[in-house]
Amino acid sequence: MFRFPFPNTPRAAASLLYALVALWLLMQCWLFEKFGVQVVFDSYRYIEDANRLLSSGEFRLSYVSYTLLLAAFLKGTGAVAGVVWVQLAFSLAATVAFFKLVYHFSASAPVAFLAGFLLVVWPDYQQWNFYVHTEALFVSITLIAFLRMATARRKWAYLQLALLLVFLVFLRSNGFMVALAVASYLASDAWLKRGWRLRWLFAVIVGGGTPLFILLAHLFLADMSGLHAFTDHLVTGNVIQGYEGVRVEATMELALTGSPLQQVLQLVWQEPGFFFKRSALRFIYYWGQIRPYFAGYHNGLIGLFFYPQYALALYGILKRQVYTPLLIAMGVLAVLLTAMVLVSGVDWDNRFMLPLLPFIYLTAMAGLQKLAMPYSKPQAANLLQQ
């Protein structure tokens, strides 16, 4: 077994955090030089929503946070590029928050730095800071919310958490999934601290969370892009959105009606083979992250970078190295985001995996910490100032 050679003191933690921030800054300079500000794909839809809000006051509920932000820049400067500076500011705050989150649970500054290092150096994650898209703010604020979730002790901290979650819920159509994950953490943390049995906790989470999920999914999926567009996602044989090279064909013409969730149930009933085969392929491409049209070196880097982390993460989970309420929250978020992909299609550029990447790093570092320090136990470090 090996041990981390770097000292694990508050002063060392501060030094490592400064080094991580410096690395983040270098990465952003390189990415800006490479990409500049990107206005592509969904950017035009968001800008159209902002212009509609300014002209008529109309907006889509599920994206109103980003719409308001873009509208403010359009009204103030006449351009939307300024939103990138907001995204960069939140990305920096999220990098610091992620370091503190891992430090909080691992009580190890080197482990926190390694997790933050993985977050910063993967360009497919950091590049979204420069796109006029909701992805960067969504993943950044999710990390900030998880830190506040784990460390909140006073009313003001819980108010901050509530405000972050409200912004997330109305930032993307799947923002409510983060709120459900946070709620599962708070419930399970309080449950276990009272010494109650864990199996009853799962019954409460499933029994109480399922009706709320159905209600929120119905509301936000319907508002996301309209019922007709949702139907198109369900009946298409494409495994990857926008790519025809991987398809599954239905054996009959599909006619789906009703709410989004009703349509999913109808699809499973009418074409179970089509649904499950296509869902299995979507699951593989979603978690595998490689794409048929990526360059060979790109797919190779994905495999080298992520697949060992999956193994370490599984090891850390099996060895119970992750604090149980945090594991439950990450599991809820992973299940909900995966379910979203199964009914809507894997995105061509891995955007839908972005919210889960930090938690893959976190659990992988938990597994690495177990290998490095085999007698360590998962704990809340209580090293953070509230």
N, C-alpha and C positions, 0 to 999 in steps of 0.2 A: 504494500500500500504506500501511496505517496501523500505528502501533506503540502498545503500551500505555504510557500516560503515567506510570503509577505506578512508583516505583523498585523494583528487584528486589534487595533486600538481606534478610538474616536479620531485621533489625529491622522492615523493612516487612512481611515475611511474618508476623511475630508480630502486628503491628497489624491486618493483614487477617484473621488467624485470630480475634482478639478481636472484631472487627466481625461476623464470620460467626456466632460464638457468640451475640452479642447479638441478631442477627437471628433466629437459631434460637429463642431464648427468647421474643421477641415473637410469633413464629409459634405457639409452643406455647400461650401465654396466650390468643391469639385463638381457636385451635382448641378449647381447653378451655372457653372461654366459649360457643362455638358448639355443641359436641358433648357435653361432659362425658364421663363414662365410659360406653362403649357395650357392652352385653351383648346380642348379637344373633346370629342364624344359628348358625354353628358354635360360638359361645361355650357354648351349652347342652350340646353334645356334649363339649367339653373339660371343663366343670364336672362332667358326669356321670362322665367317666373319672376325674377327681380324687376324687370321692366313692367310686367303686368301689375305687380304690386304697386309700383310707383304711379302707374297711369290710372288704374281702376280700383286698387285696393284688394284685388282678388289674390288668393294664394292657395297652395296645396298644404294641407295640415302636416303631412309627414315630412316635409322639407322646409318648414317655415323658418327654422333657426338659420339655415344657410341662406335662404332667400332674403331675410332681413339683413344679414351681414353684407351680401352682395349689393342689395339696394342702398345701403348706407354708403358704400364706396362709389356706386354709380351716381348717387345724388351729390356726394361731396367732391369727388374728383373726376367723374365722368368715365372712369375706367375701373375694371375689377382686379387688376394686377395687385393692388394693395392687399387683397385678401391673403396673398402668399406670405406677407410679413406677419399677419395674424397666425397663419398656420405654422410658420417657423417659430414664433414665440411660444406657441402651445407645444410644439415638438420639443423644444428645449426644456420646457417645464415638465413634459412627460418623461423625458430622459432622466431628469433628476428624480422625478416621482418613482420611476421604475427602479432606479438604484436603491432608493429608500425603502421601497416595498420589499425587494429581495433581502435587503439588509435587516429589515424588521423581522422577517420570518426565519432567516438563516443565521442571524447573529454573526455573519461573516462578511467583512468588507471585501476580501478577494472574490468570494462567490458573487457578491452584488456587482462588483466590477466586471467579472466575466459575463454575467447575464446582460449588463448594460452594453458591454463590448459587442456581443452578438446582435443586440438591437441596433447599434449605431453603424456597424460595418456592412450590413446587408443592404446593398443599394436598391434592390427591388422593393424594400420597405421605405427607405428614406426618400426615394425619388418623388413619392406622392406629395411631399411638402410643396412641390413646385407646380402641381396641377390644380386648376380651378375645379376641384372635385370635393366631395364631402369626406373622402376617405381619410385624409390626413387629420382633420379635426376630430373625426370619429374615434380613431385609434388613440390619439393623444389624450382626449378628454376621458376616454375609457380608463386609461392608466391612471390619470389624476384622480378619477372617482374611486378606483380600487384602492389607491393609497389612503384617501380620506376615509373610505369604508373600513379599512383595517386599523386605522389609528384614531378614529373619532371617539372622544370621551365626553365632550361638552356639547351643549345645545348648539353653539355657534358652528361647531364642526359638522354636526348633523344637518344644519341649515345649508352649509356649503355643499354637502353631499347632495341634498335635495335639489339645489339649484343646478348642479352639474348634471344630474339625471334628467331634469326637465329639459335642459338644453339638448341632451343626447336623444331623448325620446322624440323630439321634433326636429332633429338634424337629419335623420335617415328613417326610412320606413321600418327598419329592423332595430331602431334605437331602444325600443321597449325591452328588447332581449337583454340588454345590459342592466336595465332596471330590475328585471326579474332575477338575474344572476346576483346582483347586489342584495336584493331582498332575501335570497336563499342563504347568502353568507350571514347576514344579520340574524336571521331566524335560527340557523344551525349553530352559530356562535353562542347565542343566548341559551339555546336548548342544551348544548353540551356543558355549558358552565353550570347548569342546574343539575347535572348528573343524570339526565334522562337518557333512555336507551336510544341508540342511533337508528334502529330499524323503525321505530315509531316516527322518527323525524322524516324519513323518506316517505312514509305514508302521508304525513302532513304536507310535505312539499308537493308530492304528486297530486294528492287530493285537493289541496287548496290552490296550487299553482295552475293546474290544468284548465279550470274554468276561466281564470284570469287570462291565461295565454290565448284561449279560444276567442275571448272577447277582443283582446288587443290585436291579435292576428287578423281577425275579421275587419277591424277598423282600419289598420294601417296598410294591409295588403290591398284592400279595396281602393284606398286613397292613393296608393303608390303610383299606379299608372293606368288605373281603370280596370274594370272586370274583363273587358275584351282582351287587353294586353296580357292579363294574367292567364286567361284561357289559352292564348297562343303559346305561352311558356309551357303549359301543361301538355298540350297535344303535340307539340313538335317532337320529332325524334332526335333532334340534336342533343348530344351530351354536353358539348361546349358551346356556349352562346356565340353565334357568329361564325361557326366553323362547321362545314359539312362533312369533314373527313371521318368523323366518328358518329355513327347514327344507329338508332334502333327503330325499326318500323313496326307500327301497330298493325294488327291483323284485321281491323275494322275501322270504319269511320267513327270518330269520337264526337259526341254531341254533349257538351257539358253546360250546365246552367246553375244559377244560384250564386251564393257567396263563394269566395275563394276556397274556404275549407270544405264546403259542400261539393265543389268541383273536384277537389282532391279525392274525396271519398267515392264520388261517382267514377273517377278514373280507375281507382283501385278495384272497384266492383266490376266495371266493364272490361278492363284490360289488365288484369293482375300481372300477367307475364311481361307485358310491355313495360308496365310501371316499375316492377322490381328489377328487371334486367337493366333498364336505363338508369334507375337509381343506384344500382351497384356500380355501374361505370362512372356515374357522376361522383360517387363517394371516393372511388379509387383516384380519379383525376384531381378531386378537390384536395385530398390529404397527400397524394403523391406529388402534386405541384408541378410535375413535368408536363410538357405539352408537345404534341407531334410537330408543331411548326417552330418551336424554339430551336436555336442553333444547338449543335451537339455539345459544345463546351458549356452552354448555359444549363442544359439539362444535367450535365455532369456535375457542375457546381452545385446545383440544387440537391442532387443526390448526396454529394460529399458533405454539404453543409447541414442538411436537415435529417437525413436518415440516421446518422449516429445520435443526433439529439432525440429522435423518437425513441431509440433504444434506451438512452439514459433516462428519459422522462418516464418510460414504462418501469424501469428499474427503481427509480425514486418513488413512484406511486406504490409499487408492490412492497417496497420496504417501509412504507408508511412514513416517508420523509417529508411529505407535504402536509401542512396543517389542515385538518379535516374540513372545516368550514370553507377554507380557501379552495380546496380541491373540489368541494361541492359546487361552489360558485363558478369555477372554471369549467367544470363538467356541464353545468346547466347552460352556460354560454356556448360551449362547443356543440352540444346536442342541438340547441336551437338554431345556431348558424348553419350547421350541417343539414338540418331539416329544411331550412330555407333554400339551400343549394339543391337539394334533391327535387324540390318542386319547381325551381326556377331556372336551373341550369348552372353548370360551372362557368365562371367568367373566364374569358380568354386570357387575361393578364394576371390572374391570381389576386385580384383586388379583394375578393370575398374572404380570403384567408388572412388578410392583414390583421384583423382584430385578435386573432388567435396566436399570432407569432410570438408576442411577448410572453404569453403563458406557456408556450412550448419551451422557450428559453428558460423560464423560471423553473419548470418541472425538470428540465434536463440538468440544470445546475443543482437541483436537489439530489438527483441521482449521482452526479459527479461528487457532490459533497459527501454523500454516503460512502462512495468509493474511497475518497481521500481521507475521510474521518469516520471510520466504520462505527464508532461508538457514539456519534453525535445523535441528538434527538431533535425532531422538529419542534420549534418553539417560536413564540413571538418575542423578539429580542428586547422590546421596550427601550430601544435606544434613540427613539425619535422625540424631538420636542413637539408638543401639541400646538 
